[in-house]
Amino acid sequence: MKFPDSAALKASSAPRKKKPLYKSLFFQILIAVVAGVLIGHFWPNIGSALRPLGDGFIQLIKMIIAPLIFLVIVTGISAVGDVKAVGRVGVKALLYFTGATLFALVFGLIVGNLVQPGAGLHIDPSTLSQDALNAKTGTAPPKDAASFLLDIIPTSVIGAFASNSLLQVLFFSVFFGAAIVVIGRERCLPVISLMETVLELIFKIMSWIMKVAPIGAFGAMAFIIGQYGLDTLGTYALLIASCYGAAIVFIGLLFLVAWSFARVPLWQFLKYTREEFLLALGTASTEAVMPRIMTKLTNAGCSRATTGLVVPTGYSFNLDGAAIYLSISLLFLAQAFGHHLDLGQQLAALGVLLLTSKGMAGVPGSSFLALSATAAALGIFPVAGVALLLGADRLMDSMRVVVNLLGNCVATFVVAKWEGQFDRSVMVRAFNGEITNEDSAIMLGAEDVFEEQEIERLSEGREPSPKFRGGPNPDSIPQFEMIKPGQHRSPSVSPD
């Protein structure tokens, strides 16, 4: 993005007009979600038929997730220029994820013991059928720890991209980025320049996709309410209240963690990312907002390398909302069959859930697989009993999505601060509505706003904003140019 003479443009620039409310993405998604709820409730058949709108939007997002993660991680690592730093970020992220998931599981068990959501139901095991559970999860058994770890290593790089296996793409991306660092940034400048250009194209495509986000949220919400209805709320009232109440308290704890470790005011962050959280609620999917939430985090002062490593990994290793739901649901099922789990049994269940909860993102019926594995390990109630949660599971999506997404955002801030790759002054600017780097402007579709801000910065004698957080100035990355045979490259572009 090239800027004209700052003095001339400053003289002709006028104050920006405030964007009308109806053009706000947050307002559009909010109206779409409310409309979806109303149609799903009053015309359930129509609501159920609108599922392709939500599924289509999520598929549009999935179309670019794998290349986005690859390019973000590789360019971020190459900008850091330190393989050891990348390793430290990975280790710190995994330590944080393990601690957060363990705490979420323990917290859910505490809530389940206090509230007793399944007490008094007295379910007869002979009335259960395995068919409903098999229809939800298939017949595939849950993976053990060794299988899960081996699946992170792709047998084919192309296959990893084709199947959108995020952990496999991330695994290969780290190796590719580390190879650039070892070989040397100077020798790899043509490759880096090409990747930066392709990444700009991905960002632009993402900004176009977000224009239809309200349609996707409308279709997804209409389907959820039309298919499952609001009547289910009464049947599982205590279980739902337990999970949502636990989620609210856990979010309060995340507020304390974010402020204590990184001095991030999480309420302002939620205001800053309100479009992404509302869209995640409407589509019941954190994947739908992964590209945008990564952009918002880098715009708010976290380096691209840290964000690129922590967020995709967190989607499989840091599912705090799912962990709370699993532990409360386990006690709900045990209580519903008239069993009281002692401390030893709950500790054993904790260990099984800690292993089976990993890698749940994007796996159909993953929560049922995790609970089925735990039920089989404990042998207290029949595995088919997990089917009791079929009616309530979909209504828990909002809780899981918000806590999972917020937990990964807090993890990114904490790890970035821990590694010294977080700039709080940039965060303050972002929370005040500024676009702090060029790539974020492209992704958010705010190039005009960014250009005006940059003109003002340059006219005040300040340094230009970087191409991305933790990366170089835009001028230090040569532009990738397509030239015809016989032509010569422009002499104005030369690598530093």
Residue, then its C-alpha position, 0 to 999 in steps of 0.5 A: m500500500k503506497f501513500p502519497d505525499s503526506a503534507a498535500l494529503k493532510a491539507s485536503s483531508a477531511p474528518r471521517k464520517k461516522k459509519p451508519l449503524y446499518k453498515s455495521l457488521f455487528f448490527q447486521i449479524l445481530i439482526a440476522v441472529v434475531a431473525g433466525v431465532l424468530i423464524g426457527h421458533f414460529w416456522p420450524n420447517i422453514g428454519s430447518a430448511l435454511r441450514p445450507l445458508g449456515d453450512g455454506f458460509i462455514q465452508l467458505i471460511k474453511m476454504i481459506i483456513a489451511p493456506l491462511i494458517f500456513l502463510v501466517i505461521v511461515t511469514g511470522i516465523s521468518a520475521v522473528g528469525d529465531v527457531k528457538a523462540v518458536g520452540r519456546v512459544g510452542v512449549k509455553a502454549l502447551l503448558y498454558f493449554t494443559g493447565a487451563t484445560l485441567f482447571a476447566l475440568v476440575f471446575g466443572l466437576i466442582v459445579g456438578n457436585l454442588v448443583q447435582p443436575g442429574a439427581g432425581l431423574h432415575i433413568d432405567p438403563s434397559t430403556l436405552s438404545q445405542d442406535a441414536l448415539n451411533a447415528k451421532t458419532g458413527t462407530a469410530p472409537p475415540k482415539d488414544a493419546a498415541s494415535f492422536l499424536l501420530d495423527i499430527i504428523p501428515t503422511s502427505v502435505i497436500g493431504a493435510f491441506a486438502s482435509n483441512s487438518l489444522l494441526q497437520v498444517l501447523f506442524f508442516s508450517v513450523f518446519f517450513g518457517a524454521a527452514i527459512v530461518v536456518i537457510g537465511r532470510e536474505r536468500c529466501l526473500p523471493v519466497i517470502s515476498l511471494m507468500e506475502t503477496v498471496l497472503e494479501l490475496i487471502f486477506k482480501i478474499m476473507s474481507w469479501i466472505m465476511k460481507v455475507a456473514p449475516i446470511g450465514a448466521f441467519g441460516a445457522m440460527a434458524f436451523i438450530i432453533g427450527q431443528y431442536g426448538l426452545d422446548t428442550l430448555g425446560t427438559y434439561a433446565l438444570l443441566i443447561a443452567s449449570c453449564y451456562g452458570a459455570a461458563i459465566v464464572f469461568i469467563g470472570l476468571l479469564f478476566l482476572v487472568a488476562w488483566s493479571f498476566a498481560r494487563v489486557p482489559l477483557w471487557q474492552f477486548l470483547k467490545y473490540t471483537r463483538e462482531e466475531f463473538l456474535l458471528a461465532l454464536g450465530t453459526a455455533s462455530t469458532e472456525a467461522v471466525m478464526p481468520r478474523i480473530m487472528t487478525k484482531l489479535t495481531n492488530a491488538g499487539c500480539s506478534r503474527a508468529t505467536t498468534g499463528l502458533v497459539v490460536p490454531t493449536g488452541y482450537s485442538f488443545n485449549l477447549d475450555g468450554a468443552a471441558i466444562y461441559l464434559s465434566i458437568s455432563l459426566l456427573f449429570l449422567a452418573q446422577a441420572f442413573g443413580h450413581h454417586l462417584d467418589l473422589g477416586q472415580q472422579l479423579a480417574a474420570l478427570g484423567v480420561l477426559l483430559l486425554t479424550s478432550k484433546g483434538m475435539a475441534g471439528v470432529p463430529g460428535s466429539s463430545f459424545l466420543a469423549l463421554s463414551a470413552t470415559a463411561a467405558a473406562l469407568g464402567i459405572f453407567p452404560v455407554a448408551g446412556v450418553a444418548l441422553l444428552l442428544g437433546a441438550d448438546r446443541l443448546m450448549d454450543s453457544m456456551r462452548v463456543v464463547v468460552n473456547l474462543l475467549g479462552n484461546c484469545v486470553a491464551t494468545f495474550v498471555v503467551a505473547k506477553w510471556e515471550g515478550q511479543f506483545d505491545r500493550s501500547v498497540m493494544v490500546r490504539a486498537f481498542n480505540g479503533e485504530i488499524t495498527n498494521e497494513d495486513s489487518a487493514i486488508m483483512l478487515g476491509a478498512e484500507d481507506v481508514f488505514e490510509e488516512q491514519e497513516i497519512e496523519r502519522l507520517s505528517e506528525g513525523r512518526e514512524p509508519s505502521p509495520k506490515f504486520r505486528g512483529g514484522p518489518n516495515p512494508d517497504s522492507i519487503p520487496q513486492f512480487e512482480m510478474i514480468k514478461p520475458g525480456q523485461h527487466r525488474s523495476p530498479s525502485v524495488s530492491p531487497d534490504 
